[in-house]
Amino acid sequence: MISDWHFYALAIPAVILLGLSKGGFAGMGALSLPMLAFAVDPVRAAAILLPILIAQDAVGVWAFRRSVDWRLIGWMLPGSLLGIWLGYAFAASVSPVGVMAAVGLVSILFGAHRLWVARHPAPRVAGRWPEWMGSVFGLVSGFTSQIAHAGAPPFQLWVLPRNLPRDVLVGTTALYFAATNWLKVPAYFALGQFTRANLLTAAALLPLALGSTLAGVWLVRRVAPERFYTAIYWLMIAVGVALLWEAVA
């Protein structure tokens, strides 16, 4: 189990953001892995967060189990599986510095994309695309999810223009990422990252993760988080730039 207090100084807020994200504030959790990449190898950080994500997924799926667009799920998951395999191949073939650079780049792109969407809401055009395009978005989502637990932007590019009811959007998001996270388990086993130390560290953070997820489920129906989102996305860009700089240096 990791005992360095510097790690937990980053891990505790990272896990809280994951919980809020899984509870309905979609996108906030994408900052978690870039934060932890300052403390440990980014692949190890992702492996520590994965069991936490799976446990949090169970809360979100249960809370919104009656509000799911199964057709969207069906089109995206096959592509997600292929994207996860490609992400595994990438992580297995490059150095930790290369993975850090990739995490930094994904963080910058994610933050910039969300800030753009906030200023330029997507038009309702998804219905004009053939449904098989959902698998293409799923592939990109699976790849970025495997690399940085940041599969939300491709998912949202496909889903948000459909203007789903709020609970259906939250429920569909919860189920899609629950399935995607389970599909990532064999890849992290193959990378040798489910060590005793990593699993014990995840277990120590789990109560905080579940509590923050329940808090997210309660808060998402009661608050308007627009300003908080803006701060998070600007912070994501700053963290991504710092990771890229560290990788290059």
N, C-alpha and C positions, 0 to 999 in steps of 0.2 A: 504493500500500500504506500502511496506517495505521502511523505510526511512534511515536505517543504511548504512553509506557510505562504511563500510567494505564489505557489500554484493555487492554493485555496483562495487567496486574495482575488485571483482572477476567476477561479472555478465557481465560487458562490454566486456572484452576479451573472455569470454565464448561464448557470443552471436556472436561475430565476427568470432570465429572459427566455430560455427554452420553455419553461413552464407557462409563462404568459402567452407565448406563441402557440403552444399546443392547446391552451385553453380558449383560443379564439383570436388572439392578436397576431394573425398570420404574418410572418416575415421577421418578427423581432428576434427569433432564435438564430437567425443566420449570422448574427454577430458573435455567437458563442464560440464556435471553433476558431475564428481568427483571434479572439482574445486568448484562448488557451494555447495557441501556437506560439505565443511569446514565452510560455513557461515550459512546454515540452514539445517533442517532435510532433508535427501536425497529424501524422498518421496515428500515433499513439493517442493524441488528444481525441481524434475522431472515434477510436476504438473505446475509449473511456465513456464518451458521450452516447454511444450507440445503445447500450443496455438501458440507459436513462431515457433516451428517446422512446424506446419500445414500451417501457413502463408508462411513460406519459401518454403515449398513443392510446393505451387502453382506456385511460380516463376520458380523453377527448372523443374516442369512438363511442364509448358507452353513453356519454352525455348527449351526443347528436346522432345516435344510431338510427333514428327514424327519419333523418333528413339527409339523404344521400342520393346523388344522381348516378345510378349504377352504370348507365350507358357511357358517361364520361370516364368512369373508372376502367371499364372494359376496353376502351380504345387506348388509354394511356399506359396501362401496366405492361403490355408486351414490349413497348419501346423502352420503358423504364428498366426492364430486366436487361436488355441489350446495353443500355447506357451504363448500368452498374458494372457489367462485365468489362466494358471499355475503361471505366474508371479504375477498376482493379488492375487491369493490365498496365495502365499509366503509373499507378502508385508502385507497382512491383518492378517497374523498369527504370525509374528515375530516382535520383538521390533525395534525401529529406529536404535539401535546399530547393530542389526543383518543385517538390510538393508545396513547400512554403510559398514559393513564388506563385504557384497556381492558386493557392488559397487566397493570397493577397489580391490577385487579379479578379477572382470570382467575387471577393468582397467589394472591390471597387465597382465592378459591373452591376452587382446586386443593388448597392446603395444608389448609384446613379440612375438605374432603371426605376427604382421605386420613387425617387424624387421627381423624375420625368413624368411618371404615371400620375403622381399627386397634382402636377400642374397641367397635365394634358390627359384627362380621362379617356380611356379607350372607347372608340365608337363601337356600336353593336354590329360587328362585321363577321363574327365567328361563324354565324350560320351560313355564310357564303362559302366557307372553306369545306372541302370534302372531309368526312369524319376521320379518314385514315390519317389526316394530318395530326390528329391527337397522339398517334404513336410516335411521330417525329418529335413533337414537343416532349413526349414522355421519355424518349431517348436522351435528349439534352438534359432533362430534369434528373434522370437517373444518373447520368455522368457527373453533374455538379453536386448531386446529393452524395455520391460515393466519395468524391474528392473532398468536399467541404461541408457536408450536411446542408447544402444550400440549393436544394432543388426547387425552391418556390418560384423564382422568376419565370422559368419556362412553363411551369404549371399555370401560373397566373396569366401569362400571355395567352394561353389557350382558353382558360376558364373564365376570367373576369369579363371579357367582352360579351359573354352570354347573359350577364346581368341576372344571375341566379338569386333567389331570395336569400337573405342573410344566413339563416340556419342551414339551408341546403348547401351554400358555399362552405360554411364552416364544417359541416358534416362530411361533405365530399372531400375537402382538404384533409381532414383528420383520417379518413379511411384510406385515401391514396397514400399518404405518407406512412401510415401504419404498415401497409402492405410493402411499400418500398423499403422501409427500414428492416423488415424481416428478410427481404430478399438480399440485403447487404450482409447478413450474418455470415454466410459461407465465405464471402470475399475476405472479411476480416479474420476469419479462422485461417484461411489460406495465407494471409499476410503475417500470421503468427502473433497477432496483437491481443488475443484474449488470454493474457497471462494472469496469474494469480494476483499480482500487484495491481494490474489495471482493473480487474473485476472487483477487487476489494475497494478500490478508490471509487468506482462507480456506485457500489453498494452504500458507501458512506455518504454520498451525495444524494442518494435516492429519496430519502424522506423530504428533503428540501425541494426536490424536483416535483414530487407528487403534490406537495402542499401548494407550490406556486402554480401548478396546472389547475388545481381546483379553484384557486384565487382567480386565475384567468377566465375560467368558465363563468364565475360569478360576475367578474368585472365587465366582460365583453358585452353583457346585456344592459349595462348601467352607465358606462362612460364613453365619451367621444375622445379617442386617443390621438387625434391628428397631430397635435404639436409634439407629443412624445415620439410619434413615428418619425417626424422630420428630424429630430435630434438624433435618433437611433441611426437613421440612414446616413446623415453627415458623419457620424462617428464611424460607421462602417467604412466609408470612403477613406477616412483618416487612418484607420487601422490597416486597411488594405495597402495604402501607400507605404506605411511603416514596414509592413511585412515584405513588400516588394523591395524596399530599400535595404532591409536587413539581408534578404536573399542575394541581392546583387553585390552588396558589400562583402 
